[in-house]
């Protein structure tokens, strides 16, 4: 059953994955998040979003097929990525890092959560993940963000640390003037027919 779900999720996403295009910005690959001098291009965002979709499909057991639902999820993921970029910057400012050993532990743990015994090119291929480095970065960033959130919540006073943390993140979002460009996102169908 697990293999069937993985195959289904991969087949659905293969239809959405366009050929790799230049990572430079321009009409074909505009910036979708701008944060000071940091920029996330649409193509890089799509690769990260597709990885997120594959992982969610495997973990939840149901791949998403509805085009409108995927577009809604893309917009939500754009906001999530903007928040993550802020949190990663805050992590650097606080000197938070993780070791190579911690990264490998996180990778292996994620792979096991997905129902596989080990991290390998073959496992990545079965999951439909075309870029191992994006997967490694995905795991690493979540580990760093988790450390930061734990640290911040320990510093916050009061009983409702979750609410205080959300308010802090909202304040940081406004203060740091990160910009998102949701109008530059494409529908999965548009990506399918890209030359």
N, C-alpha and C positions, 0 to 999 in steps of 0.2 A: 504493500500500500504506500509506504514511504517513497519507494522508487517511482511509483506512478505519479505521485504529487510533484516530485522533483521534475520528472519529465514533462508533466503538464505545465508547470511554472516556466520551465526553460523554453518550451515550444511557444508559449504565449509571448514571452519576452523577446524571443528571437525575432518575431515579427515587428517588435518595436525598436530594435537596435539598428541604428543606421550605420553605414560604413564609417570608419574612423576618419575624421576630418582634422585639419590643422587645429592645434590648440591656440593659435593666435586669434585675436579678436578681429571682428569685421562683420559685414552683413550676414555671413553664414554662421558666425560663432560669436554673438554679442555677449557682453558681460551681463550676468543676471544678479550678482551681488558685488557691491563695491564697498570696501571698508578701508578707508585711508588709501594706502598704496596697494592693498591686497585686492585682487579681483578673482572672482569665480566665473568662468565662462560657461555658456549654455551647454557645450559639449561635455565639459568636466562634470557639471551638475547632473546631466542626463546619465552619465556613467555611474555616478554615486547613487542617483535615484533608482536606477535599474538594479544595482546591487541591493539596495534597501528593499525593493519590491521582491526580489528573489528570496532574500532571507525571511521576509514576512510571509511569503507564500509557503515556504517550507515549514516555518514555525507554526503558522496558523492552520496549515493544511488545506487552504483554499486560495488558489491564484485569482487575482482580480482581473476580470475581462472587460468590464464596462468602461468605454472610453471616457465618459463624463466623470465617472468615479476616479479614474486614473488621473484626469486633469485636476480634480479637487485634491487628490493626494499629492500631486506635484506642487500645488500652491502651498499646501501645509508643510511639505518637506522644504520648500524654499524658506519659509519662516523659521523652521527648525534649524536649517543650516546656518542662517544668519545668527541665530542665538548661539549655536555651537561655535561659530567663528569668534564671537565675543568671549565666550567662556574659555576658549583656547588661548586667546590673547591674555585674559586675566590669569590663566595658569602660568604663562610665560612670565608675566609680571610678578607672580608670587614664587617663581622658581620651582614650580611643580614639574616633575619629570618622572618617567618610568624607565626601568632597566630593560635591556634586551630579553632577559629571562622572564620578566613580568609580561612583556609583549607576547612571547611564545606561549606562556601559560594561558593568556587571554585568548590567543588564536586557537589553541587546542581545546580550550573550554567551549568556545563558540562552535567549533567544528563538531564537538561531541553533542552539544545542544541541538545541532541540526541532524543528528543521527548517524554521524560518521565516526570512525575510530581514530583517524589521523589526518593532519593537514598535508596535502600533496597536490601536485598539478592535476592528477586524476580526479581527486575530490572536487577541486575547483571546476574542472570540466563538467563533472556530473551535475554540479549546481548551476551551470550555465554562466559562471563568472569568468569573463575573458581577461581580466587584469588582476593578477594576484596582489599587486602593490596597492591597488585601491582597497582590496579586502583587508590587507595588513594595516593600512592607514585608518580604515574604518574602525577596526578593533582597537588600535592604539589610541585614537582620539577619544573613544568612549571610556577607556581606562583613565586617561588624563582628566577628562571631564568629571568622572565619578569621584576621583581623588579631590578635585577642586570643590565639588558640591558638598562632600563630606566635611571638608575643612571649613567652608563657609557656614554650613549649618551648625557646626560646633561653636562658631563665633556669635551666631545670632542669639539674641535674648528672647525669652518668652516661650510660650507653649506651642505656638503654631509656626514652626520653622519653615514648613512648606510654603505657607502664604508669604512669610517674610522673604524667603528666597525668590519667589516669583516677583515680588515687588522690587527687590534688588535688581533682578535681571531686567525688568521693565525699565527701571531707572537707568541702568547701564546702556540699554538699547538706545534710549533717547539721548543720553550724554555723548555716546560715542558716534552718533550720526551715521550709522550703517545704512546703506541704501540697497533696496531690493527692486528688481524690475520684473514683476510677474507678467507684464504684457509681452515680454520677450520669450516666454516659455512656449514650447510647441506641443501640439497634441501628438500622441503616439502615431496616429495615422500620417501626420505631416512628416514625421521622421522616417516612416516606412518608405515613402516615395522620394526621399532625398537622393539626389544623384551623387 
